Amino acid sequence: MSLSTALVTSLTADPPSAPWLLRRLRAPAQRALGRWFDLSVEGLERLPPRGPYLLAANHHNYLDGIVLAAVVEQPIHFLVMPRVYRATPLHPVLHRHLGSIELDLTRPDPGALRRSLARLARGEVVGIFPEGPFSLRGRLESGLPGVGWLALRSSAPVVPVGIRGTYEALRGRRFYVPRRHALSVRFGAPRRFVADGARPRDARAAVTRRIMDDIAALLS
């Protein structure tokens, strides 16, 4: 694993609020990602020293969440689709323990957004994949406006994240067992957003586009 000095320092200890399972699994996950996937991490020093903040990343499959949880010091409360949240009978228990937030993408889900705002109000980190469902084509898709809504309503900084290699690691694999493939994560500079008097819908759309542009720049 290609680790910056900042990353090595941040991984020496988990914050006291980290869920028990995350504390137990983080070190083995780091070793596996380094040994089998040659994980490289850039820009970790750009993360705010503490929450609240939003992590907004591109999304191919479940490996994206594992990679981010392994390298970010604070626990991340991910917004998760129902089919992922309830993939097996054990998944809801796991996600509740980790503090995941179930988000229905088939209709407006103000409850999930309110729960995300509450997490941010408590100084926590919320992880969002603005594309919504997994990208099935291995490229960045358009963002949904929920990320813009959260950024504007919370006033929390948004850290863009570009993740590479997870699509190739799982493409065509049976039983979701990844092949060995180099993975990389790049963190961009955080931004705060204000509406500047624009109509709410226009403001959300503009912020969403800006965030997606930031993610695209990290993937270029």
HELIX and SHEET records of a PDB file:
HELIX    1   1 THR A    5  SER A   10  1                                   6    
HELIX    2   2 TRP A   20  PHE A   37  1                                  18    
HELIX    3   3 LEU A   44  ARG A   46  5                                   3    
HELIX    4   4 LEU A   63  VAL A   71  1                                   9    
HELIX    5   5 PRO A   82  TYR A   85  1                                   4    
HELIX    6   6 HIS A   91  LEU A   98  1                                   8    
HELIX    7   7 PRO A  110  ALA A  121  1                                  12    
HELIX    8   8 GLY A  146  SER A  154  1                                   9    
HELIX    9   9 THR A  166  LEU A  170  1                                   5    
HELIX   10  10 ARG A  174  TYR A  176  5                                   3    
HELIX   11  11 PRO A  200  LEU A  219  1                                  20    
SHEET    1   A 7 SER A  40  GLU A  42  0                                        
SHEET    2   A 7 SER A 184  PHE A 187  1                                        
SHEET    3   A 7 VAL A 158  ARG A 164 -1                                        
SHEET    4   A 7 TYR A  53  ALA A  57  1                                        
SHEET    5   A 7 VAL A 125  ILE A 128  1                                        
SHEET    6   A 7 ILE A  76  VAL A  80  1                                        
SHEET    7   A 7 ILE A 101  GLU A 102  1                                        
END                                                                             
